[in-house]
Amino acid sequence: MFSVIFPGQGSQIIGMGKEFFEKYDLVKNLFKEADEALDLSLSKIILEGPKEELDLTINTQPAIFLVSYSIFNVIKKEFNIDLGKAKYFAGHSLGEYSALSCAEYLAFSDTLKLLRARGDAMQNAVPKGEGGMLAVLGSTVEKIEKILKENENNFTAQIANDNSEGQIVLSGKNNDLENLTEVLKKNMIKNIKLPVSAPFHCKLMNKATEIMKKKIDNTIFNDSKNILISNVTAQEILNKDDLKKLLIEQIENRVRWRESVIYMINKEVDHFIEIGPGKVLSGLIKRINKNVKINTINNESDIKDLNI
């Protein structure tokens, strides 16, 4: 059995999806539709840059979705590969929106608009330079939670992403993260400050939650037979009402990617197909379980190698 998975922020590069854009009218039309839906030349930012524009969260989120959705539709419509047979659809953070749109819960243009709003709300939830994120390597969630609990009177930080065995990301105010870094050093735990401009997936995103709650509540979600795995619960989402609620909760809560992958594997998934720019999720899955099959779909030759 296979699952279809979609990457999150950080996978963007200038020119992503260009091969598909140049070859398929279907992709040209999707890029044109995206530009019109957002009243913005998103296609130009994706194909030509500049990098600074593409890396703005307000642009990055709809851009990665657009490329992922385009590739998904090329696989489905140009190669006649039935990805609807997937046991699960899942994505990392913004990738969850790619998953739910490809799984037919949410219209293409509505997904673009929600992600543009989400990127803007998350970017502006905290004053620039006040918050950040820290990657912790070679440790466990249990150990990090223990350190945070023991030091809760000295600083506040939150696990934002539980990505794989030995890769955890924390969010918080920069001065709190500096204090945390000192404690991690004393415990001989390797950590790296990430080049992001906001502390995603933590309580500091509260303003973004308020904005997105209104947007999500006012967006029409469809029923679908496809099953999603939630970032928040690492469990199956069985109806569109739960989906809305969990998308709102996702903004301030931990992305339980490691647990999501383990859940899918325990439910007999032995093949993951990553659709979208980069191969970050494929790398994380290899660290979680070396025995599963993984396909990363970035270009046409990757599709020709796909066997389901």
Protein Blocks (a to p, Z undefined) as FASTA:
>chain_A
ZZdddddehiacehihklmmmmpmklmmmmmmmmmmnopafklmmmnopfklmmpmklmm
mmmmmmmmmmmmmmmmmnopafklpmbdcdehjlmmmmmmmnopacfklmmmmmmmmmmm
mmmmpcghkaccdddehiafklmmmmmmmmmmmpccddfbdfbghiacddddfklmmmmm
mmmmmnopacddddbfbdehifklmmmmmmmmmmmmmpccdddfbdcddfklopacfbfk
lmmmmmmmmmmmccdfklmmmmmmmnopabdcdedehjklmmmmmmmomkbccdddfbfk
lmmmpcZZ
